[in-house]
Amino acid sequence: MLNIQIMTLRIWAIFLLITTLGTTVIAQDNGTVRGTVFDKENGEPMIFTNVFIKGTTRGSTTDINGFYAIPNVPLGSYTLVSTTIGYDTMEVQINISKNGQIISQNLYISPRDIKLDIVSISAERQKKQTEVEVSQVRVTTKEISQIPSVGGEPDIAQYLQIMPGVIFTGDQGGQLYIRGGSPIQTRVLLDGLLIYNPFHSIGLFSVFETDIVRNIDISTGGFSAEHGGRLSAVMDVRMQDGNKKRIAGKFGISPFLSKFILEGPLVKQKDNGSSLTFVLSGRYSYLDRTSKVLYPYVEGDNGIPFSFGDFYGKLAYNGGNGSKITLFGFNFNDVANFQGVAKYKWNSFGMGTNFVLVPGGSNLLMNGTIGYTNYKIALQEADDRPRESEIGGLNVNMNFTYFVTGGQFDYGINVNSFRTDYRFFNSTGTISSETQNTTELGLYFKFRKVIAKKLILDPSIRFDYYASLANISVEPRLGIKYNVHNSFRLKAAGGLYSQNLISSRSDRDVVDLFNGFLSGTDQTLTRPDGSEANHKLQKAWHAIAGFEADITNNLSLNVEGYYKWFTQLISLNRDKLFVNDPDYMLETGKAYGVDVMLKFQNRNWLLYGAYSLSWVTRFDGEQTYYPFYDRRHNANFVASYTFGKTLTWQASIRYNIGSGFPFTRTQAFFEQVDFSNGVNTNYTQSNGDLGVIYEEDLNAGRLPAYHRLDASIQKEFALGTNTLLKVSASVTNAYNRENIFYFDRVRYTRINQLPILPSLALSLSF
């Protein structure tokens, strides 16, 4: 314990020393222009907006808080310009009269009627030429709303399914697997706070309310050192602060759920930019009841057995110089009741504070998150062997950014302290029960530099200390892009990643709603080759390379090849029979493939195509097998057309086709007698259960291909200056394809995914 405390103090001491040195070392001559860009209509910060000095090569892009900084500007008078898609160009005059001067200039830009033009496209292209963005997608509410909405409710869960490299395993209990990584290997953040399960058990909805999402950053691999503790991917969700001009809201109703949003100022935004705002949102699903009336053909009298509720609230104070502080909280819950088979439920809640500090006399930006989150899950099956798991703890993140000419320097510290409580029965009736407390400390450094407008370097390094295991992981990472031409760019990224958290869900499970969490074990671990592991972490290497091309002003192409090498994976020993058997098993794995994305967009049309060719394998020491989510081919096609005199109509379709998932074939059945009483078992008169003898080669078979068509059409009616009625009609699985969910071997019954589901939804915004 004393060694852990000493190590913690050393990490904090190094961090504070570097912070102090950085303040003095990265001082600059000339002047700095910085500020925040706001939407003039509602006061929301404008993210990823281009701000530059006219007639020069000096510029910047706003971050997720709308903040920009242009350092080392020579003395003189200039025109400061702001441009972004869908907004008028903004120009203001500035004057730098002395060295070291810092000019704070907020910008307020207005939405334009023309939604896409050449100037906006050029601004988007400029961003691509100054940031690496390997395997990174930034998603906005508008992009989510352009794909067909299930039940009239656009959702990030539906958008993720069309991304290249993302495999979706089904409508019922489905999960998302990103480039060969399991769900627990994806780090999910809500306003900087860890979320342990972002998707409901009906796989059409996430826990995030789309209408108040500001931005979603999704990294499918090769992410930089600011993120740690996960092997495969990152999803960072940021919510809006609330309307700073007026009280606004939205009410919606559909056969799937009803929802409300209320937001507005407690103190309206002033001329200097300061304000105090709030956001409240809630939605409740009653599909388990409405489906009995509207969709009786699905499961007969049982309906569709899923229901959930999501609630979120935020209070935000924004200062005039870009500083801000927010308080937020959430509660998400989910229930799935398969009558006579299993009842499953989980609940997640949390609260925290976000802050951004912009010191007046320093070219520095500080931001951070402090919060607590808790997740509890339980599964009760007919065998009366309950499974329960709970994880909860404190998250602390501190991040610092220095803006330098042609780039920036970032560093920070992350502390994640959590407790896991776990109780699980395996198929033989053996119980695993474990309670653990652990702390993870992370320190990272990242530097981004644009050299001669051609080469972009993004090296970073991360140091993670896992206190309960007394393991330190040093993780170098690198992102690089080369602008061959204004319309053609080469890029690459990679690095080392580690993880402590373990899931009870195995890569061998075909259908398993229960997803418990355990901290890494301090037990001796044996590698698949029989040798003793020299560390107790899960680790992986990423290597990614590709190119992006702007074929025309409206047509872009992105191609990436990737390789993920999972050098050590830890999972529960599902074959444990006796007390002395090991609790955990080690595996290695590989995931590799090619992702292609083609996108066309203009004022009326969005045409999108994505194709993935991938392989995922695991080696358990005896055989190499394909995990159940290994899909060789996966393709998505989206078309969205906005039309009408005032562009108030929108029609969208989405088609997905994928090759079949692997499964283990059945060889024979036998009577399985329970010998729990040992030699006293009366096996001649007792009735056993039906046992299954499986094929020796794990997952050697393949299920049929999956394909589905979704379509929607919507119309907006303006009822007043700020009042809008939207009517949406949609159909999921339009031609009623019978896609297999799983096959119940014992009952010899095929269970399919959801059939055709038409719906009509209404929403009123004010």
VENSUL-V125929 format. One record per residue. RES is the residue in one letter. PSI is psi in whole degrees, 0 to 359 (NA if undefined). NEAR is the number of other C-alpha atoms within 10 Angstrom. Layout:
# VENSUL-V125929
RES:PSI:NEAR, RES:PSI:NEAR
This chain:
# VENSUL-V125929
M:319:7, L:321:7, N:322:10, I:316:16, Q:319:10, I:317:10, M:318:15, T:315:17, L:322:12, R:317:12, I:315:18, W:321:14, A:316:12, I:317:11, F:314:16, L:324:13, L:315:11, I:322:14, T:316:14, T:316:10, L:321:10, G:325:16, T:328:13, T:326:10, V:320:9, I:38:15, A:151:14, Q:152:18, D:185:15, N:211:17, G:175:22, T:136:24, V:128:24, R:167:23, G:194:21, T:138:24, V:128:29, F:151:22, D:119:19, K:335:17, E:318:14, N:358:17, G:1:23, E:141:20, P:142:25, M:115:23, I:148:22, F:43:22, T:138:25, N:130:22, V:125:25, F:164:22, I:119:21, K:135:14, G:5:9, T:177:9, T:9:10, R:129:15, G:179:24, S:170:26, T:134:24, T:152:21, D:195:16, I:348:18, N:7:23, G:8:21, F:141:26, Y:158:29, A:130:29, I:101:25, P:168:26, N:47:22, V:124:22, P:158:14, L:144:17, G:179:12, S:138:11, Y:167:16, T:120:15, L:128:20, V:140:17, S:130:25, T:145:23, T:163:24, I:131:21, G:7:16, Y:153:20, D:148:18, T:136:16, M:133:16, E:136:18, V:155:13, Q:136:11, I:160:16, N:124:15, I:115:19, S:349:13, K:154:13, N:142:15, G:359:20, Q:136:19, I:117:22, I:121:17, S:113:18, Q:103:20, N:148:21, L:137:22, Y:113:19, I:147:20, S:141:15, P:146:15, R:161:12, D:320:11, I:120:11, K:343:13, L:129:18, D:180:14, I:321:12, V:315:14, S:319:19, I:320:17, S:322:15, A:319:18, E:320:17, R:325:15, Q:321:16, K:319:16, K:331:17, Q:354:22, T:358:25, E:146:20, V:304:25, E:48:21, V:129:26, S:35:26, Q:133:17, V:132:14, R:123:14, V:135:18, T:168:17, T:321:18, K:318:11, E:322:13, I:322:20, S:349:21, Q:352:22, I:158:26, P:134:33, S:127:29, V:123:27, G:21:23, G:11:29, E:100:27, P:142:23, D:147:23, I:332:24, A:324:22, Q:326:21, Y:320:18, L:329:18, Q:341:19, I:355:24, M:141:22, P:140:25, G:354:28, V:126:19, I:129:25, F:127:20, T:1:23, G:161:22, D:330:18, Q:111:21, G:15:20, G:150:21, Q:163:25, L:130:21, Y:119:23, I:112:24, R:53:27, G:357:31, G:142:26, S:166:20, P:322:20, I:344:23, Q:6:23, T:125:23, R:120:22, V:128:22, L:138:18, L:111:18, D:37:21, G:355:20, L:139:24, L:135:22, I:129:20, Y:340:22, N:101:20, P:359:20, F:142:20, H:164:25, S:336:27, I:116:23, G:22:18, L:350:24, F:143:20, S:183:19, V:357:25, F:130:23, E:112:23, T:321:20, D:346:20, I:11:20, V:130:17, R:314:20, N:148:19, I:120:20, D:124:17, I:121:22, S:116:22, T:2:25, G:163:28, G:23:31, F:157:27, S:181:28, A:354:26, E:340:19, H:133:17, G:179:24, G:6:21, R:151:21, L:334:28, S:309:30, A:171:27, V:136:23, M:114:20, D:111:20, V:129:20, R:130:19, M:157:22, Q:158:19, D:343:29, G:152:26, N:126:26, K:356:28, K:323:20, R:165:19, I:128:18, A:165:19, G:184:20, K:140:18, F:139:18, G:151:20, I:140:20, S:173:22, P:342:20, F:319:22, L:169:20, S:157:19, K:162:20, F:151:19, I:135:21, L:130:20, E:160:24, G:180:21, P:135:23, L:327:18, V:115:15, K:153:18, Q:129:22, K:177:12, D:330:9, N:1:11, G:351:20, S:150:19, S:164:22, L:119:22, T:167:24, F:157:24, V:133:24, L:136:20, S:150:22, G:148:20, R:149:20, Y:128:17, S:135:20, Y:30:18, L:329:22, D:337:19, R:315:19, T:330:17, S:333:23, K:332:18, V:314:13, L:328:15, Y:59:19, P:344:14, Y:354:14, V:295:18, E:26:13, G:227:12, D:342:12, N:340:15, G:198:20, I:111:25, P:42:21, F:140:24, S:152:22, F:166:24, G:137:20, D:130:22, F:136:21, Y:142:23, G:148:20, K:143:22, L:126:20, A:130:23, Y:123:21, N:125:21, G:165:19, G:335:19, N:8:20, G:346:25, S:149:21, K:161:20, I:138:18, T:151:20, L:132:18, F:159:22, G:159:19, F:159:20, N:120:19, F:140:24, N:159:20, D:139:21, V:135:22, A:122:23, N:97:18, F:100:15, Q:129:11, G:356:8, V:301:10, A:152:16, K:128:18, Y:138:19, K:151:21, W:158:23, N:137:19, S:131:23, F:158:19, G:166:22, M:154:19, G:181:21, T:140:21, N:145:19, F:149:18, V:127:21, L:129:17, V:93:19, P:140:13, G:327:11, G:22:9, S:145:17, N:63:24, L:147:21, L:129:20, M:139:18, N:160:19, G:173:20, T:136:20, I:126:18, G:170:22, Y:139:20, T:148:22, N:141:21, Y:128:23, K:133:22, I:145:23, A:143:22, L:123:24, Q:115:17, E:173:16, A:340:11, D:2:9, D:36:10, R:84:17, P:147:15, R:132:22, E:146:22, S:142:24, E:139:21, I:136:23, G:150:21, G:185:19, L:134:20, N:131:21, V:123:19, N:132:19, M:127:16, N:141:19, F:139:19, T:127:18, Y:132:21, F:126:23, V:166:21, T:121:16, G:18:20, G:199:21, Q:159:17, F:125:19, D:145:20, Y:163:23, G:177:24, I:141:22, N:136:21, V:125:19, N:108:19, S:122:17, F:163:19, R:135:18, T:138:22, D:120:19, Y:138:21, R:125:19, F:137:21, F:132:16, N:184:16, S:340:12, T:359:12, G:1:13, T:134:15, I:141:15, S:126:16, S:131:12, E:136:12, T:128:14, Q:151:15, N:134:16, T:160:17, T:135:20, E:130:23, L:130:22, G:141:24, L:129:26, Y:156:24, F:136:20, K:140:20, F:133:19, R:130:22, K:132:20, V:120:20, I:117:13, A:31:8, K:13:14, K:309:15, L:129:20, I:120:23, L:136:19, D:67:22, P:149:20, S:163:23, I:145:20, R:141:24, F:117:18, D:131:24, Y:119:21, Y:103:22, A:317:20, S:337:18, L:352:20, A:39:13, N:137:14, I:134:17, S:122:18, V:120:15, E:96:19, P:144:18, R:154:22, L:135:22, G:142:24, I:143:21, K:143:26, Y:122:21, N:91:19, V:320:11, H:165:12, N:336:14, S:9:16, F:129:16, R:137:21, L:147:20, K:157:22, A:156:22, A:160:25, G:178:24, G:186:23, L:141:25, Y:147:28, S:162:23, Q:144:26, N:326:23, L:139:18, I:142:22, S:145:20, S:341:20, R:129:20, S:153:18, D:356:16, R:344:18, D:128:12, V:311:20, V:117:16, D:102:13, L:330:21, F:127:22, N:89:22, G:165:26, F:139:25, L:151:23, S:160:24, G:149:22, T:151:18, D:8:12, Q:159:11, T:131:12, L:142:20, T:128:18, R:163:18, P:333:18, D:2:13, G:348:10, S:160:9, E:134:11, A:139:15, N:0:10, H:169:16, K:28:23, L:158:24, Q:133:25, K:154:23, A:149:22, W:141:21, H:142:22, A:123:19, I:138:22, A:148:21, G:195:20, F:160:18, E:142:21, A:136:17, D:96:17, I:316:13, T:183:10, N:333:15, N:353:17, L:126:15, S:152:18, L:135:18, N:127:17, V:130:21, E:134:22, G:143:19, Y:157:24, Y:121:22, K:123:26, W:108:19, F:97:25, T:336:15, Q:121:20, L:140:22, I:133:24, S:166:19, L:146:19, N:100:17, R:346:18, D:11:15, K:128:20, L:325:15, F:162:9, V:323:10, N:351:7, D:146:10, P:145:17, D:337:17, Y:156:18, M:148:19, L:144:23, E:164:20, T:167:21, G:166:22, K:146:19, A:126:20, Y:157:21, G:191:20, V:133:20, D:134:24, V:133:20, M:128:19, L:129:18, K:130:16, F:133:17, Q:131:18, N:200:17, R:327:15, N:329:14, W:143:18, L:118:19, L:126:17, Y:133:20, G:136:20, A:137:22, Y:137:23, S:131:26, L:118:17, S:158:21, W:137:20, V:127:21, T:155:18, R:148:19, F:121:17, D:10:16, G:339:15, E:323:8, Q:154:11, T:130:16, Y:163:19, Y:125:23, P:162:24, F:343:23, Y:12:25, D:105:25, R:118:24, R:313:16, H:138:17, N:128:25, A:142:22, N:139:22, F:130:17, V:136:21, A:129:20, S:130:23, Y:121:19, T:127:20, F:182:15, G:160:10, K:321:6, T:21:9, L:47:14, T:358:14, W:144:18, Q:127:22, A:135:21, S:147:23, I:153:22, R:130:22, Y:129:19, N:133:18, I:134:16, G:147:20, S:166:17, G:150:22, F:155:21, P:156:22, F:161:22, T:125:18, R:153:17, T:135:13, Q:318:10, A:171:10, F:155:13, F:164:11, E:120:11, Q:107:12, V:136:16, D:111:15, F:36:12, S:337:10, N:11:8, G:224:8, V:345:8, N:358:8, T:128:13, N:79:13, Y:345:12, T:338:7, Q:339:7, S:150:10, N:124:12, G:172:13, D:168:12, L:113:13, G:160:14, V:133:15, I:119:11, Y:159:14, E:143:15, E:320:12, D:116:13, L:130:18, N:41:21, A:343:13, G:170:15, R:133:16, L:168:15, P:162:12, A:153:15, Y:134:18, H:148:18, R:143:20, L:127:20, D:147:23, A:151:23, S:156:25, I:141:21, Q:155:21, K:135:17, E:137:17, F:120:13, A:116:12, L:352:12, G:186:9, T:316:7, N:12:9, T:127:14, L:128:15, L:129:18, K:129:18, V:125:17, S:130:24, A:134:21, S:161:24, V:127:23, T:136:22, N:62:22, A:324:17, Y:20:12, N:48:14, R:134:16, E:83:16, N:132:21, I:136:17, F:300:20, Y:169:16, F:122:14, D:103:10, R:322:14, V:314:11, R:354:8, Y:55:8, T:136:10, R:130:11, I:124:13, N:164:17, Q:181:19, L:141:21, P:197:19, I:132:20, L:93:19, P:153:20, S:160:19, L:128:19, A:147:22, L:142:17, S:143:20, L:118:18, S:143:18, F:NA:16
